[in-house]
Amino acid sequence: MPATARPCLGERIPIRDSLSYALDLHRNPGDHSFEHYAIGPAAYDNWVKAVETGHGASHGSWWNATVWSECRAMAGAWLVEIADKHSHISAQARKLGSAYKEIAARLEKAGNKEMDAGEKVRIVREAKALEQEAIGGVAQLLAAFDRQP
């Protein structure tokens, strides 16, 4: 659908819900995780600790990188889809979509089992910082989305 087309009102609910859920995951990670596991910034911290204690070349580290990267890539694609359907937030959603694609690329890179632990920690921390910045963009996007005429 071109950016100038007006989407049906039924699309607004899943878009608003998805953005709200992303914010809730970040703001209330304890409500969505289990003991010894984390969501949001603390999950990145757990990953860094695992790498620093010798688990950076493990299957678990690779798996985190793969799954997290896929999730952020899909978030980026979803944001581009939102941009295509909502002209009043198109530029903002595209920029945010690009940010999530960049996070995905960093996370995918961190999955390299042969990578030096220090380099892996650096990349995971970069991804964390980018995501912490991007979540602010999600909050701004939701507010702008709700102002749709």
C-alpha positions as CSV (number, residue, x, y, z in Angstrom):
1,M,0.0,0.0,0.0
2,P,1.5,3.4,-0.9
3,A,2.4,5.8,2.0
4,T,-0.5,8.1,0.9
5,A,-3.1,5.4,1.2
6,R,-5.2,5.4,4.4
7,P,-5.1,2.0,6.2
8,C,-8.2,0.5,7.7
9,L,-8.9,1.4,11.3
10,G,-8.5,-2.3,12.3
11,E,-4.7,-2.1,11.5
12,R,-4.3,0.6,14.2
13,I,-4.9,-1.9,17.1
14,P,-2.1,-4.4,16.3
15,I,0.3,-1.5,15.5
16,R,-0.4,0.3,18.8
17,D,-0.3,-3.0,20.7
18,S,3.0,-4.1,19.2
19,L,4.7,-0.8,20.0
20,S,3.2,-0.8,23.5
21,Y,4.3,-4.3,24.1
22,A,7.9,-3.5,23.0
23,L,7.9,-0.6,25.5
24,D,6.5,-2.8,28.2
25,L,9.2,-5.5,27.6
26,H,11.9,-2.9,28.0
27,R,10.3,-1.0,31.0
28,N,9.1,-4.0,32.9
29,P,11.4,-6.9,32.0
30,G,10.7,-8.8,35.2
31,D,7.1,-9.2,34.2
32,H,8.2,-11.2,31.1
33,S,11.2,-13.3,32.2
34,F,12.0,-16.3,34.4
35,E,14.4,-16.7,37.3
36,H,18.0,-16.6,36.1
37,Y,17.0,-15.1,32.7
38,A,16.5,-11.5,31.6
39,I,14.8,-9.4,29.0
40,G,15.9,-6.0,27.8
41,P,19.2,-4.3,29.0
42,A,19.8,-7.0,31.6
43,A,19.8,-9.7,29.0
44,Y,22.6,-8.0,27.2
45,D,24.5,-7.8,30.6
46,N,24.0,-11.5,31.1
47,W,25.4,-12.2,27.6
48,V,28.4,-10.0,28.3
49,K,29.0,-11.9,31.6
50,A,28.8,-15.2,29.9
51,V,31.3,-14.1,27.2
52,E,33.6,-12.8,29.9
53,T,33.5,-16.1,31.8
54,G,34.5,-18.1,28.8
55,H,31.2,-18.9,27.1
56,G,31.5,-16.7,24.1
57,A,32.2,-19.5,21.7
58,S,29.4,-21.7,23.1
59,H,26.3,-22.9,21.2
60,G,24.2,-20.7,23.6
61,S,26.1,-17.6,22.7
62,W,25.6,-18.3,19.0
63,W,22.0,-19.2,19.6
64,N,21.4,-15.9,21.4
65,A,23.0,-14.0,18.5
66,T,21.0,-15.8,15.9
67,V,17.6,-15.5,17.6
68,W,18.1,-11.9,18.8
69,S,19.3,-10.9,15.4
70,E,16.3,-12.4,13.7
71,C,13.9,-10.7,16.2
72,R,15.5,-7.3,15.6
73,A,15.5,-7.8,11.8
74,M,11.8,-8.6,11.9
75,A,11.2,-5.5,14.1
76,G,13.0,-3.5,11.5
77,A,10.8,-5.0,8.7
78,W,7.6,-4.4,10.8
79,L,8.6,-0.7,11.3
80,V,9.1,-0.3,7.5
81,E,5.7,-1.9,6.9
82,I,4.2,0.6,9.4
83,A,6.0,3.4,7.5
84,D,4.5,2.2,4.2
85,K,1.0,2.5,5.6
86,H,1.1,5.6,7.7
87,S,2.5,8.7,6.0
88,H,2.4,10.9,9.0
89,I,5.0,8.7,10.8
90,S,6.7,7.3,7.7
91,A,10.1,9.0,8.1
92,Q,10.2,8.3,11.8
93,A,9.3,4.6,11.4
94,R,11.8,4.1,8.5
95,K,14.6,5.6,10.6
96,L,13.7,3.4,13.5
97,G,13.4,0.4,11.2
98,S,17.0,1.1,10.0
99,A,18.1,1.3,13.6
100,Y,16.7,-2.1,14.4
101,K,18.3,-3.6,11.3
102,E,21.6,-2.2,12.4
103,I,21.1,-3.8,15.9
104,A,20.3,-7.1,14.0
105,A,23.5,-6.8,12.0
106,R,25.6,-6.3,15.2
107,L,24.0,-9.2,16.9
108,E,24.4,-11.5,13.9
109,K,28.1,-10.6,13.9
110,A,28.4,-11.4,17.6
111,G,27.4,-14.9,16.8
112,N,30.7,-15.7,15.3
113,K,32.1,-18.5,17.6
114,E,35.7,-17.7,16.4
115,M,35.5,-14.0,17.4
116,D,37.8,-12.8,20.2
117,A,35.9,-12.4,23.5
118,G,36.8,-8.8,23.9
119,E,35.6,-8.0,20.4
120,K,32.4,-9.9,21.1
121,V,31.8,-8.0,24.3
122,R,32.3,-4.7,22.5
123,I,29.8,-5.6,19.8
124,V,27.2,-6.8,22.3
125,R,27.6,-3.6,24.3
126,E,27.2,-1.6,21.1
127,A,24.0,-3.4,20.3
128,K,22.7,-2.8,23.8
129,A,23.4,0.9,23.5
130,L,21.7,1.1,20.1
131,E,18.7,-0.7,21.4
132,Q,18.4,1.5,24.5
133,E,18.5,4.5,22.1
134,A,16.0,2.8,19.7
135,I,13.4,2.1,22.5
136,G,13.1,5.8,23.1
137,G,12.3,6.0,19.4
138,V,9.6,3.4,19.8
139,A,8.0,5.6,22.6
140,Q,8.1,8.6,20.3
141,L,6.7,6.7,17.4
142,L,3.8,5.4,19.5
143,A,3.0,8.9,20.6
144,A,3.1,10.2,17.0
145,F,1.1,7.3,15.8
146,D,-1.6,8.1,18.4
147,R,-1.8,11.6,17.0
148,Q,-2.8,10.4,13.6
149,P,-5.6,12.5,12.1
